[in-house]
Amino acid sequence: MPELTLSAYFAVYVYLIMLIVQWGVAAVVKAKQPGAVPGKFSASLGHESFVFRAHRTFMNSLENSPLFLGAVFLGFFLNVNSNVFALCIWVYVIARIIHMLLYYAIAIEKNPSPRSYFFLIAAIANIALVVLIGLRLV
């Protein structure tokens, strides 16, 4: 297996681990709330609540995962094996991890928040993946 492909595969593996961590954090902090009911959140929760932030971090990742994973796997199927492709995957994953950590750490309602910049970096990396796939198809 080429070193480049292994690096890209490892980046996707790290991303999957990140999703598991987010899922676990969100589930545990929600379950520890008094009177917790699965799937129900108080409308009064906002960014000051870690329960809210943990849930939104996980949901935000799930919302962005189909495009990312679809692009990555399509790229793998098409044998897009370039340094730029692997770099875009790593940039996306690292940006999403930093986004997660900032969302956990900073209770802020204003926009843009520090996490917004890493959301944008990940979005640009994702768009670049789609462009690389388009170039491969041409």
NUGU-543547 format. One record per residue: x, y, z of N, C-alpha, C, CB in turn; residue number from 1; residue in three letters. Coordinates in nm, 4 decimals. Glycine has a CB too. Layout:
(pt (X Y Z) (X Y Z) (X Y Z) (X Y Z) NUM Ala),
...
% end
This chain:
(pt (0.0856 -0.1176 0.0000) (0.0000 0.0000 0.0000) (0.0902 0.1238 0.0000) (-0.0974 -0.0002 0.1236) 1 Met),
(pt (0.0655 0.2156 -0.0932) (0.1480 0.3372 -0.0966) (0.1369 0.4162 0.0343) (0.1067 0.4263 -0.2151) 2 Pro),
(pt (0.2478 0.4788 0.0721) (0.2536 0.5569 0.1967) (0.1473 0.6663 0.1995) (0.3927 0.6193 0.2139) 3 Glu),
(pt (0.1247 0.7295 0.0845) (0.0263 0.8377 0.0750) (-0.1144 0.7869 0.1058) (0.0298 0.9011 -0.0649) 4 Leu),
(pt (-0.1489 0.6722 0.0483) (-0.2804 0.6142 0.0728) (-0.2958 0.5774 0.2196) (-0.3025 0.4908 -0.0156) 5 Thr),
(pt (-0.1934 0.5212 0.2784) (-0.1969 0.4850 0.4199) (-0.2197 0.6092 0.5065) (-0.0659 0.4142 0.4607) 6 Leu),
(pt (-0.1557 0.7189 0.4739) (-0.1745 0.8439 0.5479) (-0.3196 0.8914 0.5385) (-0.0793 0.9529 0.4945) 7 Ser),
(pt (-0.3764 0.8859 0.4192) (-0.5159 0.9282 0.4008) (-0.6104 0.8359 0.4770) (-0.5530 0.9301 0.2509) 8 Ala),
(pt (-0.5846 0.7052 0.4727) (-0.6673 0.6101 0.5472) (-0.6586 0.6375 0.6969) (-0.6240 0.4653 0.5169) 9 Tyr),
(pt (-0.5381 0.6658 0.7430) (-0.5194 0.6928 0.8853) (-0.5939 0.8198 0.9266) (-0.3698 0.7057 0.9182) 10 Phe),
(pt (-0.5959 0.9199 0.8413) (-0.6695 1.0440 0.8707) (-0.8188 1.0143 0.8867) (-0.6473 1.1494 0.7581) 11 Ala),
(pt (-0.8734 0.9315 0.7998) (-1.0149 0.8945 0.8111) (-1.0382 0.8161 0.9401) (-1.0600 0.8111 0.6883) 12 Val),
(pt (-0.9462 0.7295 0.9753) (-0.9554 0.6544 1.1013) (-0.9579 0.7505 1.2206) (-0.8366 0.5551 1.1146) 13 Tyr),
(pt (-0.8707 0.8501 1.2203) (-0.8683 0.9508 1.3275) (-1.0020 1.0235 1.3329) (-0.7525 1.0522 1.3060) 14 Val),
(pt (-1.0573 1.0552 1.2173) (-1.1879 1.1225 1.2120) (-1.2967 1.0348 1.2755) (-1.2254 1.1564 1.0653) 15 Tyr),
(pt (-1.2964 0.9066 1.2441) (-1.3957 0.8160 1.3025) (-1.3807 0.8070 1.4543) (-1.3830 0.6763 1.2405) 16 Leu),
(pt (-1.2569 0.8047 1.5022) (-1.2329 0.8056 1.6470) (-1.2871 0.9351 1.7075) (-1.0809 0.7904 1.6782) 17 Ile),
(pt (-1.2660 1.0480 1.6388) (-1.3189 1.1757 1.6871) (-1.4713 1.1697 1.7007) (-1.2783 1.2901 1.5919) 18 Met),
(pt (-1.5385 1.1100 1.6026) (-1.6843 1.0979 1.6098) (-1.7274 1.0130 1.7290) (-1.7389 1.0376 1.4803) 19 Leu),
(pt (-1.6552 0.9052 1.7546) (-1.6869 0.8197 1.8700) (-1.6684 0.8977 2.0002) (-1.5976 0.6924 1.8703) 20 Ile),
(pt (-1.5613 0.9737 2.0092) (-1.5367 1.0553 2.1289) (-1.6499 1.1561 2.1472) (-1.4000 1.1287 2.1188) 21 Val),
(pt (-1.6871 1.2244 2.0402) (-1.7957 1.3231 2.0504) (-1.9264 1.2577 2.0922) (-1.8145 1.3958 1.9172) 22 Gln),
(pt (-1.9564 1.1442 2.0356) (-2.0772 1.0706 2.0702) (-2.0754 1.0347 2.2180) (-2.0907 0.9439 1.9839) 23 Trp),
(pt (-1.9633 0.9814 2.2642) (-1.9519 0.9429 2.4042) (-1.9638 1.0607 2.4987) (-1.8217 0.8733 2.4276) 24 Gly),
(pt (-1.8947 1.1698 2.4692) (-1.9009 1.2892 2.5543) (-2.0444 1.3411 2.5601) (-1.8053 1.3999 2.5015) 25 Val),
(pt (-2.1082 1.3530 2.4441) (-2.2451 1.4051 2.4401) (-2.3408 1.3151 2.5182) (-2.2929 1.4189 2.2948) 26 Ala),
(pt (-2.3271 1.1846 2.5021) (-2.4163 1.0903 2.5700) (-2.3956 1.0923 2.7208) (-2.3946 0.9491 2.5166) 27 Ala),
(pt (-2.2700 1.0947 2.7646) (-2.2408 1.0889 2.9083) (-2.2849 1.2168 2.9786) (-2.0908 1.0653 2.9317) 28 Val),
(pt (-2.2508 1.3326 2.9239) (-2.2886 1.4565 2.9941) (-2.4395 1.4755 2.9941) (-2.2208 1.5784 2.9292) 29 Val),
(pt (-2.5067 1.4300 2.8898) (-2.6537 1.4399 2.8857) (-2.7145 1.3454 2.9882) (-2.7080 1.4073 2.7434) 30 Lys),
(pt (-2.6628 1.2224 2.9964) (-2.7180 1.1224 3.0879) (-2.6990 1.1611 3.2337) (-2.6541 0.9877 3.0624) 31 Ala),
(pt (-2.5997 1.2417 3.2640) (-2.5722 1.2828 3.4021) (-2.6645 1.3949 3.4496) (-2.4278 1.3273 3.4149) 32 Lys),
(pt (-2.7449 1.4502 3.3601) (-2.8346 1.5584 3.3990) (-2.9520 1.5031 3.4805) (-2.8858 1.6337 3.2741) 33 Gln),
(pt (-2.9973 1.5788 3.5811) (-3.1121 1.5321 3.6591) (-3.2359 1.5162 3.5692) (-3.1421 1.6305 3.7749) 34 Pro),
(pt (-3.3018 1.4044 3.5803) (-3.4238 1.3797 3.5032) (-3.3987 1.3660 3.3537) (-3.5221 1.4908 3.5268) 35 Gly),
(pt (-3.2793 1.3242 3.3158) (-3.2450 1.3130 3.1735) (-3.3364 1.2141 3.1031) (-3.0988 1.2702 3.1565) 36 Ala),
(pt (-3.3845 1.2561 2.9873) (-3.4665 1.1707 2.9021) (-3.3950 1.1621 2.7676) (-3.6144 1.2265 2.8867) 37 Val),
(pt (-3.3667 1.0402 2.7208) (-3.2961 1.0277 2.5930) (-3.3668 1.1027 2.4799) (-3.2819 0.8807 2.5559) 38 Pro),
(pt (-3.2900 1.1798 2.4058) (-3.3429 1.2508 2.2898) (-3.4119 1.3824 2.3196) (-3.4369 1.1641 2.2200) 39 Gly),
(pt (-3.4279 1.4181 2.4465) (-3.4956 1.5434 2.4820) (-3.3965 1.6387 2.5468) (-3.6153 1.5170 2.5770) 40 Lys),
(pt (-3.4017 1.7636 2.4999) (-3.3173 1.8680 2.5557) (-3.4046 1.9840 2.5967) (-3.2094 1.9132 2.4550) 41 Phe),
(pt (-3.3667 2.0458 2.7058) (-3.4395 2.1632 2.7516) (-3.4180 2.2777 2.6534) (-3.3948 2.2039 2.8942) 42 Ser),
(pt (-3.5261 2.3444 2.6169) (-3.5167 2.4599 2.5263) (-3.4399 2.5748 2.5902) (-3.6566 2.5075 2.4858) 43 Ala),
(pt (-3.4235 2.5682 2.7214) (-3.3527 2.6762 2.7911) (-3.2008 2.6622 2.7817) (-3.3944 2.6794 2.9371) 44 Ser),
(pt (-3.1525 2.5483 2.7331) (-3.0077 2.5289 2.7228) (-2.9510 2.6144 2.6106) (-2.9738 2.3804 2.6991) 45 Leu),
(pt (-2.8361 2.6737 2.6382) (-2.7652 2.7536 2.5389) (-2.6172 2.7256 2.5481) (-2.7932 2.9035 2.5580) 46 Gly),
(pt (-2.5381 2.8105 2.4863) (-2.3942 2.7894 2.4818) (-2.3277 2.7886 2.6191) (-2.3315 2.8947 2.3976) 47 His),
(pt (-2.3928 2.8416 2.7199) (-2.3335 2.8382 2.8542) (-2.3350 2.6969 2.9125) (-2.4084 2.9341 2.9477) 48 Glu),
(pt (-2.4176 2.6090 2.8554) (-2.4311 2.4718 2.9027) (-2.3380 2.3787 2.8252) (-2.5767 2.4248 2.8896) 49 Ser),
(pt (-2.2544 2.3043 2.8984) (-2.1673 2.2074 2.8320) (-2.2497 2.0970 2.7666) (-2.0675 2.1469 2.9321) 50 Phe),
(pt (-2.3638 2.0637 2.8238) (-2.4515 1.9626 2.7638) (-2.4911 2.0081 2.6233) (-2.5787 1.9386 2.8524) 51 Val),
(pt (-2.5315 2.1337 2.6104) (-2.5689 2.1905 2.4808) (-2.4504 2.1868 2.3839) (-2.6192 2.3354 2.4980) 52 Phe),
(pt (-2.3348 2.2331 2.4314) (-2.2170 2.2413 2.3438) (-2.1701 2.1030 2.2997) (-2.1028 2.3143 2.4150) 53 Arg),
(pt (-2.1742 2.0057 2.3907) (-2.1325 1.8695 2.3541) (-2.2281 1.8111 2.2500) (-2.1273 1.7779 2.4798) 54 Ala),
(pt (-2.3574 1.8337 2.2703) (-2.4570 1.7845 2.1753) (-2.4407 1.8523 2.0392) (-2.5989 1.8079 2.2295) 55 His),
(pt (-2.4249 1.9839 2.0387) (-2.4117 2.0576 1.9119) (-2.2813 2.0227 1.8403) (-2.4182 2.2092 1.9373) 56 Arg),
(pt (-2.1758 1.9968 1.9155) (-2.0496 1.9565 1.8534) (-2.0696 1.8265 1.7765) (-1.9381 1.9402 1.9598) 57 Thr),
(pt (-2.1320 1.7298 1.8407) (-2.1557 1.6007 1.7766) (-2.2515 1.6151 1.6575) (-2.2123 1.5002 1.8786) 58 Phe),
(pt (-2.3600 1.6892 1.6760) (-2.4560 1.7077 1.5673) (-2.3918 1.7805 1.4490) (-2.5787 1.7857 1.6172) 59 Met),
(pt (-2.3092 1.8802 1.4765) (-2.2419 1.9535 1.3701) (-2.1500 1.8602 1.2922) (-2.1621 2.0722 1.4276) 60 Asn),
(pt (-2.0803 1.7730 1.3622) (-1.9942 1.6770 1.2929) (-2.0770 1.5808 1.2087) (-1.9088 1.5989 1.3936) 61 Ser),
(pt (-2.1886 1.5337 1.2627) (-2.2738 1.4438 1.1855) (-2.3308 1.5136 1.0619) (-2.3875 1.3908 1.2730) 62 Leu),
(pt (-2.3640 1.6409 1.0754) (-2.4173 1.7174 0.9623) (-2.3144 1.7320 0.8507) (-2.4631 1.8556 1.0090) 63 Glu),
(pt (-2.1873 1.7385 0.8874) (-2.0810 1.7588 0.7892) (-2.0181 1.6288 0.7403) (-1.9743 1.8464 0.8480) 64 Asn),
(pt (-2.0443 1.5188 0.8078) (-1.9812 1.3914 0.7731) (-2.0203 1.3348 0.6367) (-2.0140 1.2917 0.8769) 65 Ser),
(pt (-2.1466 1.3410 0.5943) (-2.1793 1.2786 0.4647) (-2.0987 1.3354 0.3478) (-2.3270 1.2955 0.4359) 66 Pro),
(pt (-2.0854 1.4659 0.3399) (-2.0094 1.5245 0.2306) (-1.8619 1.4862 0.2404) (-2.0250 1.6767 0.2305) 67 Leu),
(pt (-1.8062 1.4950 0.3618) (-1.6650 1.4611 0.3793) (-1.6386 1.3145 0.3457) (-1.6208 1.4908 0.5228) 68 Phe),
(pt (-1.7113 1.2244 0.4097) (-1.6865 1.0819 0.3881) (-1.7202 1.0397 0.2449) (-1.7677 0.9989 0.4873) 69 Leu),
(pt (-1.8254 1.0985 0.1893) (-1.8588 1.0700 0.0497) (-1.7466 1.1115 -0.0437) (-1.9876 1.1408 0.0102) 70 Gly),
(pt (-1.6925 1.2309 -0.0223) (-1.5823 1.2795 -0.1066) (-1.4582 1.1931 -0.0890) (-1.5494 1.4260 -0.0735) 71 Ala),
(pt (-1.4257 1.1610 0.0349) (-1.3060 1.0810 0.0606) (-1.3183 0.9429 -0.0033) (-1.2818 1.0675 0.2120) 72 Val),
(pt (-1.4305 0.8761 0.0185) (-1.4443 0.7406 -0.0351) (-1.4545 0.7406 -0.1874) (-1.5669 0.6726 0.0250) 73 Phe),
(pt (-1.5201 0.8406 -0.2446) (-1.5219 0.8506 -0.3900) (-1.3803 0.8714 -0.4426) (-1.6140 0.9655 -0.4357) 74 Leu),
(pt (-1.3041 0.9556 -0.3731) (-1.1642 0.9753 -0.4104) (-1.0843 0.8468 -0.4002) (-1.1011 1.0816 -0.3230) 75 Gly),
(pt (-1.1077 0.7691 -0.2956) (-1.0394 0.6400 -0.2822) (-1.0788 0.5457 -0.3970) (-1.0730 0.5751 -0.1454) 76 Phe),
(pt (-1.2090 0.5397 -0.4269) (-1.2565 0.4508 -0.5337) (-1.1985 0.4901 -0.6692) (-1.4094 0.4525 -0.5403) 77 Phe),
(pt (-1.1815 0.6206 -0.6900) (-1.1271 0.6704 -0.8170) (-0.9752 0.6723 -0.8181) (-1.1793 0.8097 -0.8450) 78 Leu),
(pt (-0.9154 0.6266 -0.7095) (-0.7702 0.6220 -0.6960) (-0.7067 0.7612 -0.7081) (-0.7114 0.5289 -0.8012) 79 Asn),
(pt (-0.7696 0.8598 -0.6441) (-0.7091 0.9922 -0.6366) (-0.5989 0.9810 -0.5314) (-0.8159 1.1056 -0.6004) 80 Val),
(pt (-0.4788 0.9618 -0.5779) (-0.3673 0.9333 -0.4885) (-0.2632 1.0443 -0.5032) (-0.3049 0.7935 -0.5191) 81 Asn),
(pt (-0.2924 1.1583 -0.4423) (-0.1994 1.2709 -0.4534) (-0.1708 1.3277 -0.3151) (-0.2565 1.3809 -0.5465) 82 Ser),
(pt (-0.0606 1.3989 -0.3064) (-0.0267 1.4660 -0.1807) (-0.1338 1.5664 -0.1423) (0.1090 1.5358 -0.1917) 83 Asn),
(pt (-0.1879 1.6360 -0.2411) (-0.2899 1.7379 -0.2137) (-0.4161 1.6732 -0.1570) (-0.3235 1.8172 -0.3421) 84 Val),
(pt (-0.4558 1.5602 -0.2124) (-0.5746 1.4898 -0.1636) (-0.5561 1.4485 -0.0176) (-0.6039 1.3657 -0.2510) 85 Phe),
(pt (-0.4436 1.3850 0.0124) (-0.4156 1.3434 0.1501) (-0.4061 1.4635 0.2429) (-0.2858 1.2623 0.1562) 86 Ala),
(pt (-0.3429 1.5708 0.1964) (-0.3310 1.6917 0.2777) (-0.4682 1.7514 0.3088) (-0.2437 1.7954 0.2062) 87 Leu),
(pt (-0.5562 1.7543 0.2100) (-0.6917 1.8079 0.2325) (-0.7669 1.7252 0.3369) (-0.7714 1.8106 0.1000) 88 Cys),
(pt (-0.7492 1.5942 0.3323) (-0.8147 1.5085 0.4318) (-0.7619 1.5425 0.5712) (-0.7913 1.3576 0.3996) 89 Ile),
(pt (-0.6296 1.5526 0.5843) (-0.5707 1.5847 0.7145) (-0.6115 1.7241 0.7623) (-0.4183 1.5750 0.7071) 90 Trp),
(pt (-0.6140 1.8212 0.6729) (-0.6556 1.9571 0.7114) (-0.7981 1.9537 0.7638) (-0.6444 2.0554 0.5914) 91 Val),
(pt (-0.8861 1.8826 0.6935) (-1.0247 1.8710 0.7379) (-1.0319 1.8098 0.8778) (-1.1059 1.7865 0.6385) 92 Tyr),
(pt (-0.9655 1.6976 0.8961) (-0.9721 1.6263 1.0242) (-0.9151 1.7111 1.1377) (-0.8962 1.4931 1.0152) 93 Val),
(pt (-0.8008 1.7714 1.1164) (-0.7398 1.8541 1.2215) (-0.8268 1.9756 1.2522) (-0.5983 1.8996 1.1794) 94 Ile),
(pt (-0.8816 2.0380 1.1493) (-0.9697 2.1537 1.1713) (-1.0942 2.1131 1.2502) (-1.0109 2.2167 1.0364) 95 Ala),
(pt (-1.1485 1.9952 1.2204) (-1.2674 1.9495 1.2933) (-1.2334 1.9167 1.4393) (-1.3283 1.8256 1.2241) 96 Arg),
(pt (-1.1166 1.8637 1.4643) (-1.0760 1.8355 1.6025) (-1.0596 1.9665 1.6795) (-0.9437 1.7537 1.6058) 97 Ile),
(pt (-0.9959 2.0652 1.6179) (-0.9800 2.1954 1.6845) (-1.1165 2.2605 1.7041) (-0.8868 2.2889 1.6020) 98 Ile),
(pt (-1.2049 2.2499 1.6047) (-1.3420 2.3011 1.6181) (-1.4089 2.2380 1.7395) (-1.4248 2.2726 1.4898) 99 His),
(pt (-1.3953 2.1062 1.7537) (-1.4546 2.0333 1.8661) (-1.4004 2.0857 2.0000) (-1.4263 1.8819 1.8526) 100 Met),
(pt (-1.2689 2.0947 2.0092) (-1.2073 2.1388 2.1349) (-1.2488 2.2814 2.1715) (-1.0548 2.1302 2.1247) 101 Leu),
(pt (-1.2557 2.3679 2.0711) (-1.2986 2.5062 2.0981) (-1.4458 2.5116 2.1376) (-1.2743 2.5951 1.9748) 102 Leu),
(pt (-1.5277 2.4290 2.0740) (-1.6698 2.4265 2.1100) (-1.6871 2.3768 2.2533) (-1.7496 2.3369 2.0121) 103 Tyr),
(pt (-1.6083 2.2785 2.2936) (-1.6151 2.2303 2.4310) (-1.5679 2.3372 2.5300) (-1.5310 2.1032 2.4466) 104 Tyr),
(pt (-1.4680 2.4131 2.4933) (-1.4013 2.5028 2.5879) (-1.4632 2.6414 2.5987) (-1.2592 2.5171 2.5496) 105 Ala),
(pt (-1.5223 2.6911 2.4911) (-1.5645 2.8309 2.4890) (-1.7161 2.8405 2.4777) (-1.4975 2.9060 2.3728) 106 Ile),
(pt (-1.7762 2.8983 2.5814) (-1.9207 2.9220 2.5820) (-1.9451 3.0637 2.5307) (-1.9820 2.9021 2.7260) 107 Ala),
(pt (-1.9756 3.0747 2.4029) (-1.9923 3.2063 2.3431) (-2.1075 3.2025 2.2432) (-1.8615 3.2527 2.2743) 108 Ile),
(pt (-2.1867 3.3067 2.2428) (-2.3001 3.3156 2.1519) (-2.2672 3.3955 2.0262) (-2.4181 3.3780 2.2227) 109 Glu),
(pt (-2.1623 3.4791 2.0309) (-2.1356 3.5684 1.9180) (-2.0805 3.4909 1.7982) (-2.0368 3.6788 1.9594) 110 Lys),
(pt (-2.1022 3.5498 1.6829) (-2.0544 3.4900 1.5602) (-1.9794 3.5955 1.4810) (-2.1709 3.4305 1.4777) 111 Asn),
(pt (-1.8617 3.5729 1.4278) (-1.7958 3.4434 1.4344) (-1.7284 3.4220 1.5689) (-1.6940 3.4305 1.3227) 112 Pro),
(pt (-1.7341 3.3003 1.6132) (-1.6620 3.2612 1.7341) (-1.5294 3.2018 1.6877) (-1.7452 3.1583 1.8226) 113 Ser),
(pt (-1.4363 3.1789 1.7782) (-1.3093 3.1176 1.7367) (-1.3285 2.9845 1.6635) (-1.2208 3.0959 1.8582) 114 Pro),
(pt (-1.4290 2.9079 1.7026) (-1.4506 2.7787 1.6365) (-1.4954 2.7958 1.4921) (-1.5541 2.6971 1.7129) 115 Arg),
(pt (-1.5584 2.9114 1.4611) (-1.6076 2.9349 1.3257) (-1.4959 2.9332 1.2223) (-1.6803 3.0670 1.3196) 116 Ser),
(pt (-1.3792 2.9803 1.2609) (-1.2667 2.9826 1.1673) (-1.2237 2.8407 1.1300) (-1.1481 3.0596 1.2279) 117 Tyr),
(pt (-1.2293 2.7499 1.2265) (-1.1904 2.6116 1.1988) (-1.3006 2.5373 1.1241) (-1.1568 2.5383 1.3292) 118 Phe),
(pt (-1.4245 2.5766 1.1462) (-1.5340 2.5244 1.0645) (-1.5100 2.5632 0.9190) (-1.6718 2.5781 1.1142) 119 Phe),
(pt (-1.4718 2.6897 0.8963) (-1.4466 2.7395 0.7608) (-1.3268 2.6688 0.6967) (-1.4226 2.8910 0.7636) 120 Leu),
(pt (-1.2211 2.6498 0.7717) (-1.1038 2.5780 0.7187) (-1.1435 2.4372 0.6749) (-0.9905 2.5710 0.8251) 121 Ile),
(pt (-1.2215 2.3685 0.7576) (-1.2669 2.2334 0.7229) (-1.3563 2.2369 0.5987) (-1.3428 2.1696 0.8417) 122 Ala),
(pt (-1.4437 2.3357 0.5901) (-1.5319 2.3467 0.4739) (-1.4515 2.3685 0.3458) (-1.6321 2.4614 0.4934) 123 Ala),
(pt (-1.3502 2.4533 0.3520) (-1.2653 2.4777 0.2347) (-1.1902 2.3506 0.1956) (-1.1653 2.5923 0.2628) 124 Ile),
(pt (-1.1398 2.2772 0.2945) (-1.0713 2.1509 0.2654) (-1.1670 2.0517 0.1995) (-1.0124 2.0903 0.3946) 125 Ala),
(pt (-1.2911 2.0497 0.2455) (-1.3910 1.9601 0.1878) (-1.4217 1.9985 0.0429) (-1.5197 1.9625 0.2718) 126 Asn),
(pt (-1.4348 2.1270 0.0180) (-1.4593 2.1737 -0.1190) (-1.3412 2.1367 -0.2087) (-1.4832 2.3273 -0.1214) 127 Ile),
(pt (-1.2205 2.1510 -0.1555) (-1.1007 2.1146 -0.2321) (-1.1023 1.9664 -0.2676) (-0.9730 2.1486 -0.1526) 128 Ala),
(pt (-1.1475 1.8816 -0.1755) (-1.1582 1.7382 -0.2047) (-1.2521 1.7142 -0.3227) (-1.2080 1.6611 -0.0804) 129 Leu),
(pt (-1.3650 1.7823 -0.3215) (-1.4631 1.7663 -0.4296) (-1.4048 1.8161 -0.5625) (-1.5943 1.8430 -0.3960) 130 Val),
(pt (-1.3323 1.9260 -0.5588) (-1.2684 1.9775 -0.6806) (-1.1648 1.8782 -0.7326) (-1.2020 2.1147 -0.6536) 131 Val),
(pt (-1.0822 1.8213 -0.6436) (-0.9845 1.7220 -0.6864) (-1.0502 1.6008 -0.7517) (-0.9010 1.6776 -0.5684) 132 Leu),
(pt (-1.1633 1.5587 -0.6968) (-1.2366 1.4468 -0.7562) (-1.2882 1.4853 -0.8942) (-1.3537 1.4035 -0.6652) 133 Ile),
(pt (-1.3406 1.6074 -0.9053) (-1.3876 1.6558 -1.0356) (-1.2761 1.6584 -1.1387) (-1.4476 1.7947 -1.0216) 134 Gly),
(pt (-1.1583 1.7013 -1.0969) (-1.0437 1.7038 -1.1880) (-1.0042 1.5619 -1.2308) (-0.9241 1.7743 -1.1211) 135 Leu),
(pt (-1.0171 1.4688 -1.1390) (-0.9836 1.3288 -1.1696) (-1.0837 1.2719 -1.2712) (-0.9832 1.2424 -1.0393) 136 Arg),
(pt (-1.2088 1.3138 -1.2609) (-1.3127 1.2630 -1.3505) (-1.3035 1.3213 -1.4912) (-1.4487 1.2926 -1.2927) 137 Leu),
(pt (-1.2383 1.4362 -1.5023) (-1.2309 1.5028 -1.6339) (-1.1261 1.4392 -1.7213) (-1.2006 1.6517 -1.6179) 138 Val),
% end
